Each structure stands twice: as C-alpha cells, then as structure tokens.
C-alpha cells in the first residue's frame, strides 16, 4: 500500500519539474563548474532528500521512513558507479568543460522519464504476480555477478563508435564538424544537422536505459511503494550533475566501489528471493528494512575506506585539454582511433 495521495504525487512531480527548470536556467550560459558551485549544489541535493525522509518518518512512521532512506542510499551508490561511464563518454566525445553539465542534465531528464515507465510497469507486475519478486531478485543477482566481473577487470569499457544509438544518429542525420554552444541542432552547408553535443546526449540516454534495468528492481527490493521508489530515484538523479563535478577527482580512487556494489546488488537480490519465498511459505524468514539499511551503509563505508587506503599517495596525471573539433566526433569506421585512455570494446 502506498503512502501517496494524488495531491502528494502532484506536489512531488511539481517539485521535480521546478528543480529541473532551475537546473536548465543555471546551465543556460555555458561555464565550467567550480568546486565551490559543485559543493553548494551537492549539499543542497543531499539536504533535500534527508529532509524529505525525515518528513516521511514523522508523518507516516518509521517503516516508510527507513524504506525511503535505504532506497535512497542504494540508488545514490548506483549513481556514483554510473558516473564512471558518464566520465568516459564525456571524454571520448571531447565535450568541452563548459558544456558537460548540459549533457548530464539532458541525461537526468531522460533517466527520470525512463525510471517512471519502469516503476509503473514494475509496480503493476508486483501487484499482479508475486513471482515478479523472484524475477527481480534473479536480475539483481546476475547484475551483481556482472558488476563483480567488471570490478575484477579493473576498468570500465566504452566504445562510442560501436554504440547503436550513435551509429543510428550518424546514419540518419548529418553531423556538424564542431560544437555549437548548447545547440543540439544547427545549420551546416545550408541544411540542418546534429551537433556533436546531440550525439553525446544520445549516448548518455542510451546508457540510462541500461542503468534503469538494475536500478529500479534494486529499490523495489527495499520498498514495494511505487511512490517511494520514484522519490528515491528522483532525489538521487537530481543531484547527479553536481555530484559529478564534485567527485571527478575522487572517482578514480574508489577502486573497490565495484566490489561493494556487487555485494549490495547480491544482498538485495537475496532479500527479494526470500520475500517471494516468504509469500509462498510464510514460515520462511524475511530480511527487515533496518537490517538492509545497516548492511548497505556498512558495505559502502567499508569499500570507501579500503579504496582510499589502497590509493593513498597516488597522484592523478594532469589532463590535457582537448579541442572539440570533428576529431572528437566518433565515426563508425573501425579505423577510427579510440580516445586517449578509453579501451576498445562493448560495455
């Protein structure tokens, strides 16, 4: 049973829309994001869900409140891992620093829309078929195994020239030779053409679809309330733009994050399977939400500390500025050289 009323849904969606409009207004003039600006927005987007969680706890009780906080922590931790892929995409497309936040913002809007569809479908499936809990649990267990394998390989792989979304856009539309500010479409040779920014946005939206497959079941493993699932996703995604610029220098040091995420996905997968089994055989135990929240926080704290200890004293090599020219736009030809630091291969 959901805690949300139609009025609460309307207020929440209105708040999300207002925050998105504010973000677009902030990024309407391209500029490089300073550490001070990223910190300020990150603090705001951290305080907002904590205040909301406190309101849910006070208004509806400890059970929904703890479910929201646990779901938010899960979604936020998965979002940090997604930032690795976004960082590689922005690098391989040679997106100018002043335009990077606009690409991320388009990605956030697309992710919110996709998550909304996934949440609606997942909620209906859970209410209609109890076996959906088992399906979601298996999906998370398999995803956890994949994340663990990626962590053991020690790198993320992104080949933008092999991405179907990029190849389709280049096949259907002409592409300009360089970036044209924040414009996605501009005139080139007397006809309308996509800019490299549009290709970068398309690639980010395509990865959002993949991320939603494991993200939504993971939060459903903490709460069955579709409103709380949407709220956790919305609050985690809204703060992603600022978090990217705040953690850019720290991301490379979180070398054990993949192991932690694999453990979290596996833990929630087992929780979903046990919940399905409990519905079929009530004598079997379930995992309480308080245990889930404590376990997730313990795993994240452990991998953060071990990552920082393992990379202590490591220095980041200085990055060379890249000119956003036609060379930055990936061609579909196999002869196209990969961007520096990007390994060839499908993700």
N, C-alpha and C positions, 0 to 999 in steps of 0.2 A: 504493500500500500504506500502511495506517495504522500509526502508531506505537503506537496504543492497544490495550491488552488489556482484557478485560471488567472486571478489577479496577481499572484506571486510569479507565475510564468510570464505575464505581461511586463511586470516590473523588471524581472531579471533580463528578459530579452531587450527591453528598452535600455537598461544599464549597459549591456554588452554593446548595443548599437552606438550609444553615446561615447563609450570608450574607444570604439573603432574610429568613429568620426574624429575624435580628438587626436588619435594617433595619425590619421591621414593629414590633419591640419598641421601637426608638428613636423611631418616629413614632407610637406608640400614644397618646401625650399630645400634642395639637396645640401647636406652638410655632413661632415664627419662627426661621429658621435664621440664626445669626450667622456673620460672616465667619470667625471662629476655628473654629467647628464645621465649616463647609464646607471650610476649608483642611485640617483634620485628616483628614476622611474622604477628600478628594481625594488627599492624599499617600498614605494607606493603599491606596486603589484604584489608584494608579499604581505603588506599590512591589510590589503583589501580582502583576500580570502580568509586570513586569520580572523578579521572582524566578522566576516560572514559566518565562518564556522562557529564563532562564539555566539552569534545571534541564533543560529540553528540549535546549538546546545541549550541556550537559555529558553528559547521559545518552544522547542519540540522534544527536549530531553537529551540525555547523554548518548543514547543509541544512535540516532541520526547524526548528532554532532561528531561522534567518534568515527562514524562511517564516512562523513564528508572529509574529515581531516586525513584519514587513512587513504581514501581515494585520491585526494589532492597530492599527498606525498608520492603515491605510486605514479600518478600522471606527470608530476614535475620531474621525477627521476628519469622517466622515459623520455621526457622532452630534452633533458640535458644530453642524453645519448643521441637524440636526433640532431642536436646542434653540430655534432661532428660531421654529419653528412651535409648539412647546410654550409658549413665552413668549406668543405671540399667543393661543393657546387659553385659557391661564390668565387672561389679561387680559380676553378677550371674555366669559368665564363669570364674571368678577369673583370668582374663587376667593380667599378670604381667605388672607393670607400664611401663617398657621399651618397651613393645610390643603394648601398647594401641594405639599409633599413627599410627602404621602399619595397625591395624584393621580399624581405622577410614578412612585411606587413601584408602583402598580397597572399603570401603563403599561409599566414594566420587566418585570413578571411576564408580561403579555400578549405583549410583544415576544419574550421568551425562548421562550415556547411556540410562537409563530408561526415564529421562526427555526429552532427544532428541526424543525418539519414541513418547512419549505423546504429545510433542509440534507439531511434524509433523502431527500426526493424528488430534489433536485439530485444527490446522490451516486449514487443508483441510475441516474439518467438519464446521468450522465457515464460510468459503468462500462458501460452498455448501448449508448450511441450516442455515437460520437465527434463527431457533428455538434452535440451539445449545447454543446461549446466555442464553436462558431460562433454558435449561438443566443444564448448568454450574452454573447459579445462584441458582437453587434449590439445587444442590450438595453442594455449599458453605453454604447455609442456614442450611441444615441438618447437615453438618460438624460443623458449629458454635454451633448448639444445643448440639451435642455430646461433643465438647470441653468444653462447659459451664457445662454440667453434670459432666465431669471429674474434672473440677476445683472445683465444689461444694463438690465432694467426697474428694478432698484434697490430692490425691496421684495418681501416675501412677502405673499400674499393668503390670508386665511382668512375665510370667511363661515359661521359656525357654524349659522345658521338654514337654510342650504342643504345642510348635511351630511346624507346619507341616514340615518346612524346616529342622529343627534339627532332627526330628523323621525320616524323609526320608533318610537323610545322614547317620544316625546311622544304619538304617535298611539295606542300600545298601553297606556301606563301613565299614571296621574295623577302630577303633579309638585308637590312642596311649594313654598310661597312663598319659603322661605329655607333656608339651610344649617342642618343639624342635627349639628354637630360632624363626626366621621369616619363617621357613618352613611350608608350608601348608600340604605337603605330606612327609612321611618318612617311613623307613622300620621298621617293628615291627614283630618279630617272623618269619623272612625270607620272609615276603610279604609286599607290600606297604599298608600303612594305612594313613588315615587322622589324622592330629594333632588337639588338641582342638582349636588351632588358626583357623583352617578351619571351624569348627563349629561356632565359634564366627563370622567369616566373613559371613558365610551363613545366620546367624540370622540377621545381620545388613543389608545385601542385601534384605532380605525378608521384613524388616521394611521400607526400601527405597521405595519399590513398593507401600506400603500403603500411605506413605507420598506424593508420586507423585500425587495421586488421588485428593488431595485438593490443593496442591501447584501450579500445572500448571493452573487450572481454575482460581485461585486467581490472578495470574499475567495477564492472559488473560482478567480479569476484569478491568485491568488498561490500557493495550495496546493490540491492535489486531495484532501488528507487530511481527511475529514469531522470527525474529532476536533479537529484544529487549527482548522478553520473554526468549529466550535461554541465552542471555547475562546476564540478571538478575539472572537466575538460576545458571549459571556457576560461576559468581563472588561470589555469596552467598555461594555456596558449596565449592569453592576452599579455602576459609578462615575458613571453619568449623573446621578443625583439630586444628589449633592454638587457635581458639576461645574456643574450648572445655577445653583446659588446662588453659586458662586464666580465664574462668568463673566457673571452677569446684567448687570453694569455694563460689561463689556468687549465683549459680543456686538455692540452697535451700532457699535463701532469696527472690527470685522472686515469692512469694506466690500468687500474683494476676495476674501473666502473663497469665494464662489460661483465666481469665475473659476478658483481653484485646484482646487476640487472637480471642475469640468468638465474641467480638464486631467488630473486623476488618473483619473477615470472613462474618459476617452478613451484615456489611456495603457494602462490595464488592458484596455480593450476591444480595442485593437490587439494587446496581448500574447496575449489569448485566441484571436483570429483567427489570429495567427501560429502558436500552439501547435496549433490544428486543422490548419492548412496543413502544419506540420512532420510531423504524424502521417500525413497523406496523401502528402506528398512530403518524405522525410527530408533531402533536400539543402538545404531551406529553413532559415534560422536561427530560433532562439528567443531570447527575452529572459530572461537569467539572473535569479534572485531577488535577487542582490546589486545588480544594476542597477535593478531595480524598487524596492527599499528606498531606495537612494540617490536615485533620481529623485523618489519620493514625498516624502521628507524635504526635498529641495531645493525642491520646489514649495510645500510648506506653509511653510517658512521664508521664502520669497520673498514670498508673499501676506500673511503676518503682518507682515513688516517694512513692505511698501508700504502696508498698511492703516493701521498705526499712524502712519506718516509722513503719510499723506493726511488723517488725522483729528486730527493734533496740534493741541492748543489748543481742540478742540471741547468744549463743555460740555453735559452732559446736562440737559435741563429737569427740574425737580422733578416727581415723580409725585404726583398727588392720590389720597388714599385713597378707595376705592370701597366703598360699603355693599353687602354681599352679600344683597340682597333679591330680590324677584320680578323687578325690572327687570333683574337680572343674568342671568336665565334666558332664553335666546333663544327667541322664539316663531317659529312657522313662517309667520306673516303677513308679506307683503312690506313692510308698512308699519313693521315693527319697525326702529328706528334702529340703526345699527351702533355698536359700542363705540368710544370715542374712539381715534383712531389706527389703526383697522382698516379697510382698504379692502374694499369690497364686491366679490364675485366668487369664482369657484371657484378652488381651488388647482390 
